[in-house]
Amino acid sequence: MKKISQYLGIILIIIGTLVLVATRIPSLTSSNAMLLSGLLLIVAGIILHIRSIKHQSNY
């Protein structure tokens, strides 16, 4: 579990990107909920990735 938690930020960024790519499918573009969820996943992934880098750093 500890190995997965250090890559959780990158995983969320990839999932958010895939959600944004999925909005290009014509049947899924009826609402902005998928765009917002993709954005939130990417932002959360960036925050978690920065926190994991700071946690591993000696500074």
C-alpha positions as CSV (number, residue, x, y, z in Angstrom):
1,M,0.0,0.0,0.0
2,K,2.9,2.3,0.7
3,K,4.2,1.9,-2.8
4,I,0.9,2.8,-4.3
5,S,0.4,5.9,-2.1
6,Q,3.6,7.5,-3.4
7,Y,2.2,7.3,-7.0
8,L,-1.3,8.3,-6.2
9,G,-0.9,11.8,-7.5
10,I,0.3,10.6,-10.9
11,I,-2.5,8.1,-11.0
12,L,-5.1,10.8,-10.3
13,I,-3.6,13.0,-13.0
14,I,-3.7,10.2,-15.6
15,I,-7.3,9.3,-14.6
16,G,-8.3,13.0,-14.9
17,T,-6.7,13.2,-18.3
18,L,-8.6,10.1,-19.4
19,V,-11.8,11.6,-18.2
20,L,-11.1,14.8,-20.2
21,V,-10.3,12.7,-23.3
22,A,-13.6,10.7,-22.8
23,T,-15.6,14.0,-23.1
24,R,-14.6,14.0,-26.7
25,I,-17.0,11.1,-27.3
26,P,-20.2,12.7,-28.6
27,S,-22.6,10.9,-26.3
28,L,-20.8,12.1,-23.2
29,T,-20.7,15.8,-23.9
30,S,-24.2,16.7,-22.7
31,S,-23.0,18.2,-19.4
32,N,-20.1,19.9,-17.9
33,A,-19.9,17.5,-15.0
34,M,-17.3,15.3,-16.7
35,L,-15.1,18.4,-17.5
36,L,-15.3,19.5,-13.9
37,S,-14.6,16.1,-12.5
38,G,-11.6,15.7,-14.8
39,L,-10.3,19.1,-13.7
40,L,-10.7,18.3,-10.0
41,L,-8.9,14.9,-10.4
42,I,-6.0,16.6,-12.1
43,V,-5.8,19.4,-9.5
44,A,-6.0,16.8,-6.7
45,G,-3.3,14.7,-8.4
46,I,-1.0,17.7,-8.7
47,I,-1.4,18.6,-5.0
48,L,-0.8,15.0,-3.9
49,H,2.2,14.6,-6.1
50,I,3.7,17.8,-4.7
51,R,3.0,16.6,-1.2
52,S,4.7,13.3,-1.8
53,I,7.8,15.0,-3.3
54,K,8.0,17.2,-0.3
55,H,7.6,14.3,2.1
56,Q,10.5,12.4,0.4
57,S,12.8,15.4,0.3
58,N,15.3,16.2,3.0
59,Y,14.7,19.9,2.9
